[in-house]
Amino acid sequence: MSPDLIVGVVAFLLTLMIFSYLIGDNPLFRVAVYIFVGVSAGYVAAVAFQQVLWPDLGYPLVYGTASQRALLAVPLLLSGLLLMKVWSPFSRLGTPSMAVLVGVSAAVAIGGVVTGTLIPQIGATINLFDLRASTSPATTLLNDGFILVGVVTTLVYFHFGARTTADGSVRRLGLIEWIAFIGSIFLALALGVLFAGVYSAALTALIERFHFFGTFFGLG
Amino acid sequence: MADMIKCSVCGENNPADNEFCKNCQSRLQSLSGPSKGDNAPLQAGQVPTKKVTSEGDFSETLADDKSSAPSTLTWMTPQESAPEKDGLAFWLAETGQSPASFSDETAAPVQPAASTPEASSSNADKSDWLHDLQSGASTFDETPVDQTPISSDERPDWLKNMDAGAASFEQKPVEQPVSQSQSAPASDVPDWLRTFGEPPAPSTPSAPAAPSGEMPQVVQPLEPADVGISPAVDMPDWLSSPEPDESEPQPQESGQASSAAPAFADGSLSSGDVDAIFGSLQMPDWLSSAAAPSQPLASESPPPAAQSGASIAPADLPSWVQAMRPVEATLLDTNSGESVDSVVEMNGPLAGLQGVLPAMPGGMKPSYRPESHSIKLNASEEQLAHSALLEQILAEETTPVPMKSPSTILSQRVLRWVITAFLFLFVGGIFFAKTEIFALPSRGQLLNDETEATISVMDSIPEGAPVLVVFDYEPSLAGELEAVGAPLFNRLLLLKHPNLAIVSTSPTGSALAERFMSTTLKGRNYQRDVQYVDLGYLAGGLAGVYDFAQNPTKVMPFGADGSAVWNSSVLQGKTRLAEFSAVIVLTDSAEAGRVWIEQAGPFRGNASFVVISSAQAGPMLMPYLQSAQINGLVAGLNSAAKVEQANGQPGLARRYWDAYSLGLLVAVAFMFLGGLWNFFLGLQARRAQEAK
């Protein structure tokens, strides 16, 4: 029996076990999920050791120079402290490592969002009305105006500032309410598009499984 | 104000000639002053007249009633009445009045108690004692009253000593024993009888008893002759009628206590005497105020017992007893009726009084039935309706609601099976049928088609240029990403033969990349370490991406297999991200694509940026294409079909396209039918509600 056949049989069985969820939660489905989680964890651990720990930590410590070893003191110390999170009596020792991780990640994320998304997207929305590069200004204005309306109304929808009315109820201004209503339409369209994309992705994955079955059984 | 007298009991100002207080009816004039009528003092040589009281002559009672004589006399013996006398003296001493009231008694020397039993040994002795008592009283009356004052020089020594020792005696009056033998030899009247009613006067406890004939005038006004009450006659019955129970243990007192018994037995304390005593006391307000209304009640309404000739006359009750009348008696409501007021006390010191004590504590009215209150709540119809509604709500809260979930779960499960069956039937059937019913989307059908831009970018990559390929998707969506990315990579590898450097921020990315290159792009026959290298797993998330974009060779110096990939023929000494011709990111999530766009975008230089994404992430990445942050976007099978159209070579997109298109139609059909079903259900429910 060739390895491809074995892999194919295992993949076929696992696929059927996953499909068994259609009749409800059952042991076959759970076994398939446990296998998937276990194999993935083992594979990730192996990859992490092979591609991260050993080349970046183990190899320099063993074969590296003195300066390389000295530079590894800080990450080695932080890694050791992070391991203390496993034992609750010493879990507080891992706080500095977590602080470094969270702080660095937050700083990088915020910087990336501001410089990579917020400012460029605002600029892009403004540049939509640059008619110098447009061959059909009317069409450009129509299209870009629609986009601008969608952006503004969607942002206004998330404006929740309100005032207390005479009857005691707390409501937004009438103009804000109307703009937010238009924004909600754009939001509904966007969520519909996302749902269609999710369904499309799942449908493509299903078809890929059919393709696998056809290939395995020689039907495709 | 000089003609006014302030009542010592209630503090009310009264005219000077008033004998009783107009407010509390307390005696204002001292009994030592001149009395009127029967109360006038006996003059010298005057024979005391016999007074008839309700109980008759006390002497006759003693003489006639042989059966009661022993007990009465026994009670009157000093030995047995000593505790009472001593108790009374002590109680009066505590009030601060005793030094004056019992001046003669306290001044008498102590006699041994052993002599007293002889006085009560026989009836004959008792009769003689009583006889002597009466004769002594007459002798006492013969004492001259009007005497010129004796000057200090003429006073005898004992009187001087008495004056001198008065101050010291007043401080400890009770300490001096009381003796019955203190009686003067000139008079048989006991000295204690003379002391009652006397105003406060200094006493001479250590002075010997002087004969009555030698009694100085300064003392005479204080003599008991002013009382004007026959000791035997005016003794109240309540003092004599109850026979002391000899069986009860009597307190063993000393001789000084037993010597005071005859004085109390005489009952010489009249109402006026007691009023005088209590008038000078610092009585509490409640007691002084309660005394005023009680007196008229006792005097104005004689009890039936007294009218019927009972043994006790209410008028003879000492006023101090009346003063002790419970206050509640005055608080009786006038509406209480005669049922409460008509109660006559038959026993005890309040015997003969009517309506003195309330029938129940607190002045309640036992004769009255409590007011009946209806326990039925007066509620209106609306309130009753609200109450019923509230009860219904509370009952519903506690009533277990039958679970309706089984039918719902069953219907949902059936619906799930039906949808699955339809999908499997239509999608699977048309897939295995290998039909090409649905035509592929042609190029340029949509304005600003992102696929055209992507194809242009791919076509602009130089021949054999290094291209960084990022595999950032999960194995679950590998089927879609492989189908979407295959047409573009086929075109790129076929036309440009680039050298690929593969990296992944997912631990499974290397395996997926190897699968993609070995299976999906099997036709291109790309060899590892020859046309492409695998840099492996990039740890650190977005921070790792940021670091890798800045310095790729330092962050990932080795390949997934540990080889020095940066010096290999594939990369040809490239050390920076900007030295790559293009960066292609395959991702199934908008987050992963956004991380690469945000972190690696500023460092990519002139390198083209193309994103191949799942259909679910395409709409979220479209703005980055329109903002020119990325140069191309291939999202989903629809874009892949366009690329295949551009390639002119059918691939997986074409293979999947009919099943994909039919699956979309089935979904649309199910949504339409489901909406229609819900619409009719709602319409039916509304009609049913309107029918009700």
Interface residues (C-beta under 8 A of the other chain):
Chain A: L22 I23 G24 S40 Y43 V44 V47 A48 Q50 Q51 V52 P55 V104 S105 V108 A109 G112 V113 T115 G116 T117 P120 Q121 G123 A124 N143 A190 V193 L194 A196 G197 V198 Y199 S200 A201 L203 T204 A205 L206 I207 E208 R209 F210 H211 F212 G214 L219 G220
Chain B: R413 R416 W417 T420 L423 V427 G428 F431 F432 K434 L447 S476 L477 A478 G479 E480 E482 A483 V484 P507 T508 S510 A511 G536 Y537 A539 G541 L542 A543 Y546 P557 F558 A560 G562 D588 R594 V595 I597 E598 Q599 G601 P602 S614 A615 Q616 A617 G618 P619 M620 P623 Y624 Q626 S627 A628 Q629 A635 G636 L637 N638 L652 R655 Y656 A659 Y660 G663 L664 A667
